[in-house]
Amino acid sequence: MRPAVFLDRDGTLLKFVDHLIDPAQVELSPGAVVALQRLRNSGHAIIVITNQPLIGRGLATPDQVAQVNEEMNRKLRALGSSIDAVYVCPVAPTGNDPTIIEHVDRKPGPGLLMRAAVDHGIQLDRSWMVGDSVRDVLAGRNARCFGQVLLTNGKPIRNEEIQRISPVLTAPNLCGAVDLILRVKLKA
Ligand SMILES: [Mg+2]
């Protein structure tokens, strides 16, 4: 059993692009390769967990989303990096409250993290969830991960949002999140 860092995709491992279905628009976040390398060196599995409601809304096909994920993997491999797996939730929400679990697999639901834990021999209570939304943080909490880091990506976080999930660790970007994670690990 090993720990994992679960990563959101859009706005976390990849630069945020609205309605990302064109592989040509895939761009890794700054510092992503170094961040992943540091997580690997510290013995973490790296699993991407992504909500893709475009599929459920009929605005993208599962194949289009898979092609974006493949391009992400190709770009990582080209730079000598990799992730262990990508789990996609295709379900579209009916409401817009990010704290409500509408489907167990759709973040903030813990379903995909729990499935990944079984598939990859991951110990959830030593693992982390990193993402740029309330849904990501709560998915990590609902899966009983050890910790969660909310990425601010240089934007102010809306107060009402942060109050709903307070207290929460924040970092300006993926590299900052990895700094936090490895610091805690050293103390453990
Ligand atoms: Mg995101």
Boltz pocket constraint, residues with backbone or C-beta under 6 A from the ligand:
constraints:
  - pocket:
      binder: B
      contacts: [[A, 8], [A, 9], [A, 10], [A, 11], [A, 12], [A, 131], [A, 132], [A, 133]]
      max_distance: 6.0
